[in-house]
Amino acid sequence: LLGVRLVRLGHFEFDARLKSRGPRILLASVIMGAGLWVGADFATPFLTGDLVVSTLALAGLVTGGAALFGLATLVTGAAQLSDLKSAMRRS
């Protein structure tokens, strides 16, 4: 809803870069979701156990999902290492 509102008010425009990379970001998200779905099947026995074990299993899923998304963005061309380097310099 926020995105729709911002577009209607003219505060957000889909530039050429977003139009080019948007579908690739979506593909990387789908790849990450599929990886997490498979990973959750393997992690389910650990997620129902002891608090420490379930916390570690959940941390593993989160870390694995982030790593898979990062790799998928690089492979699909949704992001480049130079983008990450420039973002790190700005912050």
C-alpha positions as CSV (number, residue, x, y, z in Angstrom):
1,L,0.0,0.0,0.0
2,L,2.9,2.4,0.8
3,G,4.4,1.8,-2.6
4,V,1.1,2.4,-4.4
5,R,0.6,5.6,-2.4
6,L,4.1,6.9,-3.2
7,V,3.7,6.2,-6.9
8,R,0.3,8.0,-7.0
9,L,1.8,11.0,-5.2
10,G,4.8,11.1,-7.6
11,H,7.4,10.4,-4.8
12,F,8.5,7.1,-6.3
13,E,9.2,6.3,-10.0
14,F,10.4,3.0,-11.6
15,D,13.6,4.1,-13.2
16,A,15.5,2.0,-15.9
17,R,17.7,0.4,-13.3
18,L,14.8,-0.8,-11.2
19,K,12.9,-2.1,-14.2
20,S,16.0,-4.0,-15.3
21,R,17.0,-5.4,-11.9
22,G,13.5,-5.8,-10.3
23,P,12.7,-9.1,-12.0
24,R,16.1,-10.5,-11.2
25,I,15.7,-9.5,-7.5
26,L,12.3,-11.3,-7.6
27,L,14.0,-14.4,-9.0
28,A,16.7,-14.2,-6.3
29,S,13.9,-14.0,-3.7
30,V,12.1,-17.1,-5.2
31,I,15.4,-19.0,-5.1
32,M,16.0,-18.0,-1.5
33,G,12.4,-19.0,-0.6
34,A,12.8,-22.4,-2.2
35,G,16.1,-22.9,-0.4
36,L,14.5,-22.0,2.9
37,W,11.6,-24.3,2.2
38,V,14.0,-27.3,1.6
39,G,16.2,-26.2,4.6
40,A,13.2,-26.1,6.9
41,D,12.4,-29.7,6.1
42,F,15.9,-30.7,7.3
43,A,15.8,-28.3,10.3
44,T,12.3,-29.3,11.5
45,P,13.6,-32.0,14.0
46,F,16.0,-29.4,15.5
47,L,13.4,-26.6,15.7
48,T,11.2,-28.6,18.0
49,G,13.9,-29.5,20.5
50,D,15.8,-27.8,23.2
51,L,15.8,-23.9,23.2
52,V,19.5,-23.7,22.5
53,V,19.3,-26.3,19.7
54,S,16.2,-24.6,18.1
55,T,17.8,-21.2,18.4
56,L,20.9,-22.5,16.6
57,A,18.8,-24.2,13.9
58,L,16.8,-21.0,13.3
59,A,20.0,-19.0,13.2
60,G,21.3,-21.5,10.6
61,L,18.2,-21.0,8.5
62,V,18.4,-17.2,8.6
63,T,22.2,-17.2,7.8
64,G,21.7,-19.8,5.0
65,G,18.8,-17.8,3.6
66,A,20.8,-14.6,3.6
67,A,23.8,-16.3,2.0
68,L,21.6,-17.9,-0.6
69,F,20.0,-14.6,-1.5
70,G,23.3,-12.9,-1.8
71,L,24.7,-15.6,-4.0
72,A,21.5,-15.6,-6.1
73,T,21.6,-11.8,-6.6
74,L,25.2,-12.1,-7.8
75,V,24.4,-15.1,-10.2
76,T,21.3,-13.5,-11.6
77,G,22.9,-10.1,-12.0
78,A,20.5,-8.4,-9.7
79,A,23.5,-7.0,-7.8
80,Q,27.2,-6.7,-8.4
81,L,30.1,-6.6,-5.9
82,S,30.7,-3.0,-7.0
83,D,27.2,-2.1,-5.7
84,L,28.0,-3.6,-2.3
85,K,31.4,-1.8,-2.2
86,S,29.8,1.6,-3.0
87,A,27.0,1.0,-0.5
88,M,29.6,0.3,2.2
89,R,31.5,3.5,1.3
90,R,28.4,5.6,1.6
91,S,27.5,4.3,5.1
